[in-house]
Amino acid sequence: MTFYDVITLPRAERDIEAAYGWMMNHAPSVADAWYDDVFAAIDSLGEMPQRCPLAPEAKYFKQEVRHLILGAYRILFTVDERNVRVMTIRHVSRKPLKRPPSR
């Protein structure tokens, strides 16, 4: 079995912090558990990331973009020979990306 290094890009880190901050203000009882769950989900991508389907955004990128659904959030990432790169974390209510997120 192949294991991948998982790299969380700065944009995804900012997205996580923003979502966590929103939850702390609006749903503090679930914020800490969500925070732990999102990092556990990201870590799980190191093993069999292709288990996740292509994201709707995939057609706008040169490299395959996949997503992992975690509750009301989508974790968007790419996979190459050695690495999984987590690009962004988005609420499912947001429209799909039309271009690569800035780093």
Secondary structure, DSSP 8 states (H G I E B T S, - for coil): --B-EEEE-HHHHHHHHHHHHHHHHH-HHHHHHHHHHHHHHHHHTTB-GGGS-B-GGGGGSSS--EEEEETTEEEEEEE-SSEEEEEEEEETTS---SS----
